[in-house]
Amino acid sequence: MMEIDSYTTIEKPVEGFYKDRGSKFFGYAIPCLNENELRIKIEELKKVHHTARHYCYAYRFKTDYSVYRVNDDGEPTNAAGKPILGQIDARKLTNIALIVVRYFGGTKLGVGGMMNAYKEAASITLNTADVIECTVDDTFHVHCGYPEINTVMRYIKDLEVTILEQKLEIACDIFFTSRQKMSQTVLDKFEGLKNIKIKKVS
C-alpha cells in the first residue's frame, strides 16, 4: 500500500447562506483540530444568532481522516449532520468543522427537504473556501560537534528538508522537518556517522 503523507483542508474560515421556503441556513466552515475549538465557535454563533432554532454541525479531524462526528441538534436523525459531513467528505477535507445555523421560516420542509437544505448550505459554504494541501511531517533533532557541522549541513541540503532551529556552537543542535514518507531515508542517511546523533522527536 502506498503511504499517504498529505491531506487537504481549508485555508481560513468561510461563510455561506441558503434559504428554502422561509427557513434561513447560515453556514460556517472553520479550520479546526478538536472539539474544544468547535465548541468555542458554536458559543460565538449562539451569541450572534441568539434567536436561531438549531446549530447543526459535522467535523472530520486527523491527517488520516479517521475522526468524525455529526450533530443534528434537534432536527430529525441524519437530516442535518450527515448531509453536512457528506459535503466535507465529497471534497476530501479534514481538520475542519462546518456548522449550519437554522432559523425556522414557518413552513415545514419535511425530512427530505431538510436534508437537501443542509446539504446545499454546506455546499455553498465550502464552495467559497480555498482548499489547500498540507504535508504530514516528522521533526528530527541532530546533535553533533562543531567539526561535524559541515557534514551535517551537506546531508540536510541533500535531503531537501526544512530547518526549524539551529544552534551552532562547540556542540551543535539542529531541528528540521521532513515529509513522513521520507523519515526512514533521513535516519538511514545519518546512520553510522561518528559523533553525529539523530533522533525523531515528533
N, C-alpha and C positions, 0 to 999 in steps of 0.2 A: 504494500500500500504506500502511495506517495505521501510523504509527510507534508502537512499544510502548516505554514507558519505566518499566515496573513489573515486578515479579516476586514470586513467593511463596516463602517459606522457613519454617522452624520457628523459634520464638522462643528455645527453650532445649533442652538435651539431655533426651532421654526414654529410657525403657527399657520392654521388653516381654518376655514369656515364652510359649513354646509347647512342648507335649510331644506326641510321637507314638510309640507303641509302645516306650516306654522312652527314646528319644532326647530330649534336652533342648536347646532352642534359646533362647538369651538374645539379645535384640535391643537394640541401642544406636544411636540416631539422634542426630547432633550437627550443629549449625550449623557449617559448615566451608567454607573458601575455597580450600584447596590440599592437596596430598598430604602435605606436612610435618605439618600439623595432624592429618591422618588417621593417619599413622604413629605419632605420639605417643600417640594414643588407643588404637591397637592394642597398642602396647607396654604400656600401662597394663592393658589387658584380659588380656594374656598373663600378667601377674603375678597378677591376680585369679582367672583361670580357667587356672591353670598345668597342669591335667590334661586340658583340652579337646583334642579332635582337630582341629577346624577353626575358622578365623577368616575367614569369607567376608564379602565386602563389595561394595558398589556406591556410586558417588557421581555427582553431577552438579554442575558448577560453572559460573560466569559468569552474568551477568544476562541474557544471551541464550540461556541453557540449552545452550550449544554444546559443553561439555567433559564427558565422562563416561567411566566405566570400570567394569568388573565383574571380580571375582576369585573363583574357585571354591575356592581354597586346598586342592587335593587331592580335592575332590568331582568327580564326572563333569562334563564340559564342559557349561556352561549350566544345570547343575542347581541352582546356588545364586545366583551373582552376578546372572544375568539375571532371575530372578523377584524378587530384591530391588530391582533397578533398575525393574522393572515397577511396583512399588508406589510408588516415588518419582515415576515419570512419571504414574501414574494420578492423583496428587494435584497434578500440575503444579508440583513443587518444584524448587528449585535451591539452590546453595550449601549442600549437605547431603551428609553421608556416613552410611551405615547399615551397621553391622557385625552379623552374626549369628554367635554363638559356639555350636558344636555339641558336645555330649557324646554319644558313641555309646552307645545303650542295649542293644546286643547283638542286636537284630533288624534285618536289612537292610530298608530302606524301598523299594528299587528307585528308578530314576531318576524316575519319575512321582511316587512318594511323597515323594522328597526335594524335588523342585520345589515340590510343594504345601506341604511343611513350611516351607521357606524363605520362600515367599510368605506363608503365614499368620503366621510370626514377624515378618516385615517389616510386614505389615498391622496386626497387633496393636500393634506398637511405634509406628507412625505414628498410629494412632487415639488415642493418648494425648497427642499433640503439639498445641500451639497454633500454628496456621498464621497467618502474618502477611503482609501485602502491603507491599513496600518500593518506593520510587521510585528510579529511576536519575537521579542529579543531576549537574549540572555546577557547578563552582566558578568564580566571577568575582572579579577584583580591579579596583576603581575607585580611581584616583588623581586628586586634584584639589586646588585651593587652598581655603583656608577660605571665601572669598567664595562659592564654588560649592556649598558643602555643603548648603544648603537645597534647591537644585535636585536634587542627587543623592538626598537623603533622600526627597524627594517622589516621584521616579521609582521608587525602591526600594519605597516604600509602594504605589504604583500597580501594580507588578508582583507584589506579594504573595510576595516571596522571603524566604529565611531568612538573616539576618545572622549570620555566624560570628565576625567580629572587626572592630573599628573603632578607628582612631587618629585623633582629631580635633584637629589642631594647626594650625600655619601651613600645612603640607602634610598632607592627609588621605588616609588609606588605609582602604578598606572591603572586606572579603571577604564574599561571600554565595553561597548556593547557589540554584539554580533547577532545576526538572524539565527533563530533557534536551530534551523536545519544545518547550520554551519558549525554548531557547537563542538561536535566531535573533531572536526577538522582543525579548529582552533586549538583544542587540547593536544591533538597529535602533533601539531606544528611545534609546540614548545616542549614536548616530551623529551626527557633525557638531557636537556641543556644544563650545563654546570652553573651553579649559583643563580639560577633563574627559577622562581616558583610561580605557578599559576593555579588559580582555583576559580570555580564558578561560584558567584555569590548570590545570584538570583536567576 
